[in-house]
Amino acid sequence: MSPQTASAASATPHAANVAASARIILTKLGSLKPKVAVILGSGLGGLGDKIENAVKISYADLPGFPVLTVVGHAGELIAGKLNGVDVIAFKGRKHFYETDDPYPLKTMIRTAKAVGVEVLFVSNAAGSLRADIKVSELMAISDHINFLGTNPLIGANDEEFGPRFVPLSDAWDAELRDKLKQAARDRLAAEFAGATRQRLKRTLLDRLDENHKFEAPPSLVDEEFNLMWNSVKAEMESSGKTFADENTTEEAAREEYRTIADRRVRLGLVLSEIGEKNKITVTDDEVSRAVIERARSMPGREKEVWDYYRNNANALAQLRAPIFEDKVVDFILELANVTEKKVPKEDLFKDEDAEKSAA
């Protein structure tokens, strides 16, 4: 059989496989109508675990889908909601170097299109010749050169899937790439602003701590210490770690956390006094907005989160306290003489507490 005859024979079951796989997926989607699909490359399979209300289908149950051989590629389709958006994630893919049959590669993509997907994100682990690009950094592909000596579109063409000659001038969508870059810029700006705010706040609290030395009420210090210590013990038990693993002893750790509890109580009293003297309050609307933000951070569980705070006065108080603290800090900063200073990214994000502990 000639290569052309073999390709024609493969094309017929390929179209049938796409139709059959699409039917299986559509019957399992329920109310989901995903317009976005993501192929999860090496090391990115964990994103599939973040999909909520997940519907999982093994590739083995989808006609024409690839049988995977590379470690780290699970071989399952996951449909559900990611940050509130209906999505399909392909957890694992067949690499071209694993096979001489291009059809399983095409079946995945064309099946996604058949079930209504309009936008496809392809991810992979890639190397770079640029020394300034470090391991784990993200990059966006803008173009590619095919050095494989072959192409998945070689062979008999089925007009149902598209024309023989596919334009590649916009294969990597420029508009989507611009949105990706803008999202990255917005995320970086928010992270830098947050880190700057935290460092400024930490400096202010350190100054207040230095200038307000008094004996805090022992009962309040004990209460704060017990809350922190119980949390530390629970976390260590769940992780199976010991104080020796943290290069300390239980006695030293207790002393450290009691010092932190004393500082927290004193600063809390100082901020409370400043707030009361200057009539700084937290409104119910501000607390409600905080609850809404917390609910939005947990897509699919919004009502559960809202009901939890509505029926739990202590939980609401825990939300109100940091809002009040931030408002008092903002009030003090408005009166302070703040000087801007450029620092390297490493200095902005470094953990001062960890450095002090190491010293």
C-alpha positions as CSV (number, residue, x, y, z in Angstrom):
1,M,0.0,0.0,0.0
2,S,1.4,3.4,-1.0
3,P,1.7,6.2,1.6
4,Q,-1.0,8.1,-0.2
5,T,-3.4,5.1,0.0
6,A,-2.5,4.5,3.7
7,S,-3.2,8.2,4.5
8,A,-6.6,8.0,2.7
9,A,-7.5,4.9,4.7
10,S,-6.5,6.6,8.0
11,A,-8.5,9.7,7.2
12,T,-11.8,7.8,7.1
13,P,-11.7,6.3,10.7
14,H,-10.2,9.6,11.9
15,A,-13.3,11.6,11.0
16,A,-15.4,8.9,12.6
17,N,-13.2,8.9,15.8
18,V,-13.6,12.7,16.1
19,A,-17.4,12.5,15.8
20,A,-17.6,9.6,18.3
21,S,-15.3,11.2,20.8
22,A,-17.2,14.5,20.5
23,R,-20.5,12.6,21.2
24,I,-19.1,11.0,24.3
25,I,-17.8,14.3,25.7
26,L,-21.0,16.2,25.0
27,T,-23.1,13.6,26.9
28,K,-20.9,14.1,29.9
29,L,-20.6,17.9,29.9
30,G,-24.1,18.5,31.3
31,S,-24.6,22.2,31.5
32,L,-21.0,23.0,30.8
33,K,-20.4,24.8,27.5
34,P,-16.6,25.3,27.3
35,K,-15.3,27.7,24.7
36,V,-11.7,27.4,26.0
37,A,-9.4,24.4,26.0
38,V,-5.9,24.0,27.5
39,I,-3.3,21.3,26.7
40,L,-1.4,20.8,29.9
41,G,2.3,20.2,29.0
42,S,5.1,18.7,31.2
43,G,4.9,19.9,34.8
44,L,1.6,21.7,34.3
45,G,-0.7,18.8,35.1
46,G,-1.4,20.3,38.5
47,L,-3.6,23.0,36.9
48,G,-6.1,20.2,36.1
49,D,-6.5,19.6,39.8
50,K,-7.7,23.2,40.3
51,I,-10.7,22.7,37.9
52,E,-13.9,22.6,40.0
53,N,-16.9,20.4,39.4
54,A,-14.6,18.3,37.3
55,V,-15.8,15.8,34.8
56,K,-13.0,13.4,33.9
57,I,-12.8,11.2,30.9
58,S,-9.8,8.8,30.2
59,Y,-8.3,9.0,26.8
60,A,-8.8,5.2,26.6
61,D,-12.5,5.9,26.5
62,L,-12.3,8.3,23.6
63,P,-11.9,6.7,20.1
64,G,-8.8,7.8,18.3
65,F,-7.2,9.6,21.3
66,P,-3.5,8.8,21.9
67,V,-2.1,6.2,24.2
68,L,0.6,8.1,26.3
69,T,4.0,6.8,27.2
70,V,5.8,9.8,28.7
71,V,5.9,10.0,32.5
72,G,4.0,13.0,33.9
73,H,1.3,12.9,31.2
74,A,-1.9,11.4,32.8
75,G,-3.9,10.9,29.6
76,E,-7.3,12.2,30.6
77,L,-9.7,15.0,29.6
78,I,-11.0,17.2,32.4
79,A,-14.0,19.5,31.9
80,G,-15.3,21.9,34.5
81,K,-14.8,25.5,35.8
82,L,-11.5,27.3,36.2
83,N,-11.9,30.7,37.9
84,G,-15.6,30.6,36.9
85,V,-15.0,29.9,33.2
86,D,-16.1,26.7,31.5
87,V,-13.0,24.9,30.3
88,I,-11.6,21.6,28.9
89,A,-8.1,20.6,29.9
90,F,-6.2,17.9,28.1
91,K,-4.0,16.4,30.9
92,G,-1.2,14.9,28.8
93,R,-0.6,14.7,25.1
94,K,1.2,12.5,22.6
95,H,4.6,13.8,21.5
96,F,5.4,13.5,17.8
97,Y,8.7,11.7,18.7
98,E,6.7,8.9,20.3
99,T,4.9,7.9,17.1
100,D,4.9,7.9,13.4
101,D,1.1,8.3,13.3
102,P,-0.1,11.9,13.3
103,Y,-3.8,11.1,13.6
104,P,-4.1,10.8,17.4
105,L,-2.5,14.2,17.6
106,K,-5.1,15.7,15.3
107,T,-8.0,13.8,17.0
108,M,-7.6,15.7,20.3
109,I,-7.6,19.1,18.6
110,R,-10.4,18.5,16.2
111,T,-12.6,16.9,18.9
112,A,-12.2,20.0,21.0
113,K,-13.4,22.1,18.0
114,A,-16.3,19.6,17.5
115,V,-17.6,20.2,21.0
116,G,-17.6,23.9,20.7
117,V,-14.1,25.1,21.8
118,E,-13.1,28.3,20.1
119,V,-9.8,29.2,21.9
120,L,-7.0,26.7,22.5
121,F,-4.0,27.3,24.8
122,V,-1.1,25.0,24.2
123,S,1.5,24.7,26.9
124,N,4.8,22.9,27.0
125,A,8.2,22.8,28.8
126,A,10.7,24.6,26.6
127,G,14.4,25.4,26.5
128,S,16.0,28.7,25.5
129,L,19.3,29.8,24.2
130,R,18.9,33.2,26.0
131,A,20.9,33.2,29.2
132,D,18.6,35.8,30.8
133,I,15.6,33.4,30.8
134,K,15.7,31.4,33.9
135,V,14.2,28.0,34.8
136,S,10.4,28.1,35.4
137,E,9.9,31.5,33.7
138,L,7.0,31.9,31.4
139,M,7.2,32.7,27.7
140,A,4.7,33.2,24.9
141,I,5.3,31.7,21.5
142,S,4.9,34.2,18.7
143,D,6.0,31.9,15.8
144,H,7.7,28.6,15.0
145,I,9.9,27.0,12.4
146,N,9.1,23.3,11.6
147,F,12.4,21.3,11.4
148,L,10.6,17.9,11.8
149,G,10.6,17.1,8.1
150,T,7.0,16.3,8.3
151,N,3.6,17.9,9.1
152,P,0.4,16.5,10.7
153,L,-1.6,17.9,7.8
154,I,0.3,15.7,5.3
155,G,-2.0,13.1,3.6
156,A,-5.5,13.0,2.4
157,N,-7.4,16.2,3.3
158,D,-10.9,16.2,4.7
159,E,-12.6,19.4,3.7
160,E,-14.9,19.0,6.7
161,F,-12.0,20.0,8.9
162,G,-10.7,22.8,6.8
163,P,-8.9,23.7,3.6
164,R,-5.8,21.9,2.3
165,F,-3.5,24.9,2.8
166,V,-3.8,26.5,6.3
167,P,-2.5,30.0,6.7
168,L,0.1,30.2,9.5
169,S,0.5,34.0,9.6
170,D,-1.8,34.1,12.6
171,A,-1.3,30.5,13.9
172,W,-0.2,32.1,17.2
173,D,-3.0,34.6,17.8
174,A,-1.6,38.1,18.3
175,E,-4.7,39.4,20.1
176,L,-4.6,36.5,22.7
177,R,-0.9,37.1,23.1
178,D,-1.4,40.8,23.8
179,K,-4.1,39.9,26.4
180,L,-1.7,37.4,28.0
181,K,1.1,40.0,28.2
182,Q,-1.3,42.6,29.7
183,A,-2.5,40.0,32.3
184,A,1.1,39.4,33.2
185,R,1.8,43.1,33.5
186,D,-1.3,43.6,35.7
187,R,-0.3,40.7,37.9
188,L,3.3,41.9,38.3
189,A,2.1,45.4,39.0
190,A,-0.3,44.1,41.7
191,E,2.5,41.8,43.2
192,F,5.0,44.7,43.3
193,A,2.4,47.1,44.8
194,G,1.5,44.5,47.4
195,A,5.1,43.8,48.3
196,T,5.8,47.5,48.6
197,R,2.8,48.0,50.8
198,Q,3.8,45.1,53.1
199,R,7.4,46.3,53.4
200,L,6.2,49.9,54.2
201,K,3.7,48.6,56.7
202,R,6.3,46.4,58.3
203,T,8.7,49.3,58.7
204,L,5.9,51.5,60.2
205,L,4.9,48.7,62.7
206,D,8.6,48.2,63.6
207,R,8.9,51.9,64.4
208,L,5.7,51.8,66.5
209,D,7.0,48.8,68.4
210,E,10.3,50.6,69.1
211,N,8.5,53.7,70.4
212,H,5.8,52.0,72.5
213,K,7.4,49.7,75.1
214,F,5.0,48.8,77.9
215,E,3.8,45.7,79.6
216,A,0.9,44.2,77.7
217,P,-2.0,42.6,79.6
218,P,-0.8,39.0,80.3
219,S,-4.2,37.5,79.6
220,L,-4.3,39.0,76.1
221,V,-0.7,37.8,75.4
222,D,-1.6,34.3,76.6
223,E,-4.7,34.2,74.4
224,E,-2.7,35.4,71.4
225,F,0.1,33.0,72.1
226,N,-2.2,30.0,72.5
227,L,-3.9,30.8,69.2
228,M,-0.6,30.9,67.4
229,W,0.9,27.9,69.2
230,N,-2.0,25.7,68.6
231,S,-1.9,26.6,64.9
232,V,1.9,25.8,64.8
233,K,1.4,22.5,66.5
234,A,-1.4,21.5,64.2
235,E,0.6,22.4,61.1
236,M,3.6,20.4,62.3
237,E,1.5,17.4,63.1
238,S,-0.1,17.4,59.7
239,S,3.2,17.8,57.9
240,G,5.0,15.3,60.1
241,K,7.8,17.7,60.9
242,T,9.5,18.2,64.3
243,F,11.2,21.2,65.9
244,A,14.5,19.6,65.0
245,D,13.6,19.7,61.3
246,E,13.2,23.5,61.7
247,N,16.6,23.7,63.4
248,T,15.1,24.7,66.7
249,T,13.8,23.3,70.0
250,E,10.3,23.4,71.4
251,E,11.5,25.6,74.2
252,A,13.1,28.1,71.9
253,A,10.1,28.1,69.5
254,R,7.7,28.8,72.4
255,E,9.9,31.7,73.5
256,E,9.9,33.1,70.0
257,Y,6.2,32.9,69.5
258,R,5.5,34.4,73.0
259,T,7.7,37.4,71.9
260,I,5.6,37.7,68.7
261,A,2.4,37.4,70.7
262,D,3.5,40.2,73.0
263,R,4.4,42.4,70.0
264,R,1.1,41.8,68.4
265,V,-0.9,42.6,71.5
266,R,1.0,45.8,72.1
267,L,0.7,47.0,68.5
268,G,-2.9,46.1,68.5
269,L,-3.6,48.3,71.5
270,V,-1.5,51.1,70.1
271,L,-3.4,51.0,66.7
272,S,-6.7,50.7,68.5
273,E,-6.0,53.8,70.5
274,I,-4.9,55.8,67.5
275,G,-8.0,54.7,65.6
276,E,-10.4,55.6,68.4
277,K,-8.8,59.0,69.0
278,N,-9.1,59.8,65.3
279,K,-12.6,58.3,64.9
280,I,-11.4,55.6,62.5
281,T,-14.1,52.9,62.0
282,V,-14.9,50.0,59.7
283,T,-18.3,50.2,58.1
284,D,-20.6,47.2,57.4
285,D,-20.2,47.9,53.7
286,E,-16.4,47.4,54.0
287,V,-16.9,44.2,55.8
288,S,-19.4,43.0,53.2
289,R,-17.0,43.8,50.4
290,A,-14.3,41.8,52.1
291,V,-16.7,38.8,52.4
292,I,-17.6,39.2,48.7
293,E,-13.9,39.2,47.7
294,R,-13.3,36.1,49.9
295,A,-16.3,34.4,48.2
296,R,-15.0,35.3,44.7
297,S,-11.7,33.7,45.5
298,M,-13.4,30.4,45.8
299,P,-15.4,29.9,42.6
300,G,-18.3,27.4,43.0
301,R,-18.4,27.9,46.7
302,E,-19.6,31.5,46.9
303,K,-22.9,30.8,48.8
304,E,-21.1,28.5,51.2
305,V,-18.5,31.2,52.0
306,W,-21.2,33.9,52.3
307,D,-23.3,31.8,54.7
308,Y,-20.3,31.0,56.8
309,Y,-19.5,34.6,57.5
310,R,-23.1,35.6,57.8
311,N,-23.7,33.0,60.6
312,N,-20.3,33.4,62.3
313,A,-19.7,36.5,64.3
314,N,-16.1,35.5,65.2
315,A,-15.3,35.0,61.5
316,L,-16.6,38.5,60.7
317,A,-14.6,40.0,63.5
318,Q,-11.5,38.3,62.0
319,L,-12.2,40.1,58.7
320,R,-12.9,43.4,60.4
321,A,-9.7,43.5,62.4
322,P,-7.2,43.7,59.4
323,I,-9.4,46.2,57.6
324,F,-9.3,48.4,60.7
325,E,-5.5,47.9,61.0
326,D,-4.9,48.9,57.4
327,K,-7.1,52.0,57.8
328,V,-5.1,53.1,60.8
329,V,-1.8,52.4,59.0
330,D,-3.0,54.5,56.0
331,F,-4.0,57.3,58.4
332,I,-0.5,57.3,59.9
333,L,1.2,57.1,56.5
334,E,-0.7,60.2,55.3
335,L,0.9,62.1,58.2
336,A,4.4,60.6,57.7
337,N,7.2,61.8,55.6
338,V,7.6,58.9,53.2
339,T,10.6,58.8,50.8
340,E,10.5,56.6,47.7
341,K,13.5,54.4,47.1
342,K,14.2,52.1,44.2
343,V,15.4,48.6,45.3
344,P,16.2,45.4,43.4
345,K,13.3,42.9,43.0
346,E,15.2,40.4,45.2
347,D,15.4,43.0,48.1
348,L,11.7,43.8,47.8
349,F,10.6,40.2,48.0
350,K,13.2,38.9,50.5
351,D,12.0,37.4,53.7
352,E,13.5,39.4,56.5
353,D,12.2,37.1,59.2
354,A,13.9,34.1,57.5
355,E,17.2,36.0,57.3
356,K,17.0,37.0,60.9
357,S,16.3,33.4,61.9
358,A,19.2,32.2,59.8
359,A,21.5,34.7,61.5
